[in-house]
C-alpha cells in the first residue's frame, strides 16, 4: 500500500454536561402561607384550609368566603385585631394581639364575621361553658 495515505478522523468526544436540576421552591403550607404585614384567617386548625389575608378593616368576611368559617389565625402586624361576631362590626368581640397566632377557642371557631384593625374594642365575648355571654370588659383573647 505504497502511496496511500490514511487519514484518521478525530471525532470530538462529546462530554455530557451535567444539567443542574433546581427543585422548585416548596409552596408554603399551614401558617407560613400568611405573608408579613397581613392578618390571616384560616378555615382549618393550625393554619390549614382556606386562607384570607387582610390588610385593613373588613366589614363582611362572608364576601371573602370566610364568614363563620375561621378556626385559626395569624396576626403578622403590630396592631391589635378585633374580631366581631356579626358583620358590620356588630355583636361581641375578641382580640388577637400583635403577632399573635393560634387556634381559636372552640367556642370561637366558625364564629366571626368582621375584622377591625386597631381602634376601640366592642363588647367582649366571654366564654362561659358552651354559652357566650356579652359583657363590657377588657378584650377577650380569641386563642385557646
C-alpha positions in Angstrom: 0.0 0.0 0.0 2.5 2.4 -1.1 1.3 5.9 -1.8 -1.9 5.6 0.0 -2.5 7.9 2.9 -4.8 7.1 5.7 -6.5 9.9 7.4 -7.5 9.4 10.9 -10.5 11.5 11.6 -10.5 12.7 15.1 -14.0 12.8 16.3 -14.5 15.0 19.3 -15.8 13.1 22.3 -19.0 14.7 23.4 -18.9 15.3 27.1 -22.3 15.2 28.6 -22.8 18.3 30.5 -24.3 17.7 33.9 -27.6 19.6 34.0 -28.2 21.3 37.2 -31.8 20.5 38.2 -33.2 23.0 40.5 -36.0 21.7 42.5 -38.9 24.2 42.7 -39.3 26.0 45.9 -41.8 24.3 48.1 -45.0 26.0 48.4 -45.7 27.4 51.9 -48.1 25.4 54.0 -50.1 26.0 57.1 -49.4 29.3 58.9 -46.5 30.0 56.6 -48.9 31.0 53.8 -49.6 34.2 55.7 -47.4 37.0 54.4 -45.8 39.6 56.6 -47.9 42.7 57.1 -51.2 40.8 56.9 -53.8 39.5 59.3 -54.7 36.0 58.1 -57.8 33.8 58.9 -57.8 30.1 58.1 -60.7 27.8 57.7 -58.9 24.9 59.4 -56.9 24.4 62.6 -53.2 25.2 62.8 -53.3 27.4 59.7 -54.8 24.8 57.4 -57.7 25.0 54.9 -58.7 28.1 53.0 -56.9 31.4 53.8 -57.9 35.0 53.7 -55.2 37.7 54.0 -56.3 41.1 55.2 -54.5 44.5 55.3 -57.4 46.6 56.6 -60.8 46.6 58.2 -63.2 44.1 56.7 -66.9 44.6 57.5 -68.2 41.4 56.0 -66.0 38.2 55.9 -68.7 36.4 54.1 -67.9 38.5 51.0 -64.5 36.8 51.1 -65.8 33.3 51.8 -64.7 33.3 55.4 -67.8 34.4 57.3 -68.4 32.0 60.2 -65.6 29.7 58.9 -62.3 30.7 60.6 -60.8 28.3 63.1 -57.3 29.7 63.4 -55.4 33.0 62.6 -52.0 34.7 62.5 -51.7 38.4 63.0 -48.5 39.4 61.2 -48.9 43.0 62.0 -48.0 45.2 65.0 -51.7 46.1 65.5 -54.4 44.6 67.7 -57.1 42.9 65.7 -60.7 43.0 66.8 -62.8 40.0 65.6 -66.6 40.7 65.6 -69.3 38.0 65.9 -71.5 39.9 63.4 -71.0 41.6 60.0 -70.5 45.4 60.1 -68.6 45.2 63.4 -71.7 44.1 65.4 -72.1 41.6 68.2 -69.4 40.8 70.6 -65.6 41.0 70.0 -62.5 39.0 70.8 -58.9 40.2 70.2 -55.8 38.8 68.5 -52.7 40.6 69.8 -50.0 41.9 67.6 -48.0 39.0 66.2 -50.5 36.5 67.8 -51.1 33.2 66.2 -53.0 30.1 67.0 -56.3 28.1 67.0 -59.4 29.9 68.3 -61.0 28.7 71.5 -63.5 26.0 70.5 -66.4 28.4 71.2 -64.9 31.0 68.7 -64.4 28.5 65.8 -66.7 29.3 62.9 -67.9 32.4 64.7 -66.5 35.7 63.4 -68.0 37.8 60.6 -66.0 41.0 60.6 -62.5 42.3 61.4 -61.2 45.7 62.6 -57.6 46.7 62.8 -56.9 48.7 66.0 -59.3 51.2 67.3 -61.7 50.8 70.2 -63.0 47.4 71.2 -66.6 46.4 71.2 -68.4 44.4 73.9 -66.3 41.4 74.8 -67.3 37.8 74.1 -66.8 35.8 77.2 -66.6 32.1 77.5 -69.0 30.5 79.9 -69.3 26.8 79.2 -70.8 26.4 75.8 -72.7 29.7 76.0 -71.3 33.1 75.0 -72.4 36.0 77.1 -71.7 39.6 76.3 -70.2 41.9 78.9 -68.4 45.2 78.9 -64.9 44.2 80.0 -61.3 44.1 78.7 -61.0 42.3 75.4 -61.2 38.5 75.5 -58.3 36.8 73.7 -59.5 34.6 70.9 -56.9 31.9 71.3 -57.1 28.8 73.4 
